Structures are given as structure tokens and as C-alpha cells.
């Protein structure tokens, strides 16, 4: 059965020719699941024959559970780079809030690294994990990250995660998903758990 395509404000053929190009995706909002969604997309991209790089902004330390699997199973298919000082205390299972000079230095290092990875041409998917919140906390300037977004090569898919995403990023993005907090066990006193939160 043939279906007639009706033009509804877009040039269908132009869109179909362009659909292999990389888009900009943003996962934001106060709910849980932004990094998890990005990791799911990373695995799907590898299954589709793509090479992936992840830069962890503001997530220093070696205790995040997914990094072990990325090292052991997906090395060479998903490369990851850690920037940021350690904010999580594994003994108390609490996070350090506030911004220190070292946090700002690490954030800037992460953005320089992102530029190098893009310029290398080695990756088809680049994930900047927690870059939105890094900007909202003042560790990076909105304008410099926006410039990076605009200079992205057309064949690279860019994913940016983190709460409090600046409106300028949302306007530039092609897809924006907001994770809304409806209910969270944190407010019942359940601490961060290994394998679930980190």
C-alpha cells in the first residue's frame, strides 16, 4: 500500500537527505535519569557502529559504577574523560555543594577537551554529562558553550545533560527532554546507592 506524503510546512525530501546529520540533544530537569538516558543512547550508538566519547563535567572520582563497564567492555567504542573535583563522599554518601576555584579550572579543562575531541573527527556521538548544571553554577560561561554548540560539525551528534539548562542552549538544541521530579526516595532519607545513583 502506498501512502501519499502531504507537505505540512517542511520540505520532506530536504529533511530526509539531512537526517543522517548530527543533532543537538539536551536532557535536563530536576528529575532523575538524565545521565542514565545519555548512557543508554551511547550504548545504542555503539550498536549502530558509532564511536562515542563522554566527558564527565563536575564528576571527579573513580567510583561511578558505569565507568567500570565502559573500561572493561566498551573500551575503544566508548571513551570517557573525567573532569571535576570529587564532590561525593563515599563514607557519608553525601555530596559537597558550592563552587571552588578548582571546580572552575576543571570545567574549563573539560570544555577544551570537548573542542579537541570534536576536532579529532574520531567520534560520531559526544556526550557532555552535567555541562548544563556546570554552566548554571557559573563554572563555565553560557556564551563559550553556546559557541561550541554552534561550531559542532554537522555529522556529530551532541548530547548535553544536567539540570537548570540555560534557555540559550534550549533554543539552539534540536531535541530537549525534561525529566520532571514527581517523587524521590531521597526525601524519605534514602542515601545515594552504589549501582543506582553512582
Secondary structure in CASP SS format (residue, H / E / C, confidence):
PFRMAT SS
TARGET T0000
AUTHOR 0000-0000-0000
METHOD secondary structure of the structure
MODEL  1
X C 1.00
X C 1.00
X C 1.00
X C 1.00
X C 1.00
X C 1.00
X C 1.00
X C 1.00
X C 1.00
X C 1.00
X C 1.00
X H 1.00
X H 1.00
X H 1.00
X H 1.00
X H 1.00
X H 1.00
X H 1.00
X C 1.00
X C 1.00
X C 1.00
X C 1.00
X C 1.00
X E 1.00
X E 1.00
X E 1.00
X E 1.00
X E 1.00
X C 1.00
X C 1.00
X C 1.00
X C 1.00
X C 1.00
X H 1.00
X H 1.00
X H 1.00
X H 1.00
X H 1.00
X H 1.00
X H 1.00
X H 1.00
X H 1.00
X H 1.00
X H 1.00
X H 1.00
X H 1.00
X H 1.00
X C 1.00
X C 1.00
X C 1.00
X C 1.00
X E 1.00
X E 1.00
X E 1.00
X E 1.00
X E 1.00
X C 1.00
X C 1.00
X C 1.00
X C 1.00
X C 1.00
X C 1.00
X C 1.00
X C 1.00
X H 1.00
X H 1.00
X H 1.00
X H 1.00
X H 1.00
X H 1.00
X H 1.00
X H 1.00
X C 1.00
X C 1.00
X C 1.00
X C 1.00
X C 1.00
X E 1.00
X E 1.00
X E 1.00
X E 1.00
X E 1.00
X C 1.00
X C 1.00
X C 1.00
X C 1.00
X C 1.00
X E 1.00
X E 1.00
X C 1.00
X C 1.00
X C 1.00
X C 1.00
X E 1.00
X E 1.00
X C 1.00
X C 1.00
X C 1.00
X C 1.00
X C 1.00
X H 1.00
X H 1.00
X H 1.00
X H 1.00
X H 1.00
X H 1.00
X H 1.00
X H 1.00
X H 1.00
X H 1.00
X H 1.00
X H 1.00
X H 1.00
X H 1.00
X H 1.00
X H 1.00
X H 1.00
X H 1.00
X H 1.00
X H 1.00
X C 1.00
X C 1.00
X C 1.00
X C 1.00
X E 1.00
X E 1.00
X E 1.00
X E 1.00
X E 1.00
X C 1.00
X H 1.00
X H 1.00
X H 1.00
X H 1.00
X H 1.00
X H 1.00
X C 1.00
X C 1.00
X C 1.00
X C 1.00
X C 1.00
X H 1.00
X H 1.00
X H 1.00
X H 1.00
X H 1.00
X H 1.00
X H 1.00
X H 1.00
X H 1.00
X C 1.00
X C 1.00
X C 1.00
X C 1.00
X C 1.00
X C 1.00
X E 1.00
X E 1.00
X E 1.00
X E 1.00
X E 1.00
X C 1.00
X C 1.00
X C 1.00
X C 1.00
X C 1.00
X H 1.00
X H 1.00
X H 1.00
X H 1.00
X H 1.00
X H 1.00
X C 1.00
X C 1.00
X E 1.00
X E 1.00
X E 1.00
X E 1.00
X C 1.00
X C 1.00
X C 1.00
X C 1.00
X C 1.00
X C 1.00
X H 1.00
X H 1.00
X H 1.00
X H 1.00
X C 1.00
X C 1.00
X C 1.00
X C 1.00
X C 1.00
X C 1.00
X C 1.00
X C 1.00
X C 1.00
X C 1.00
END
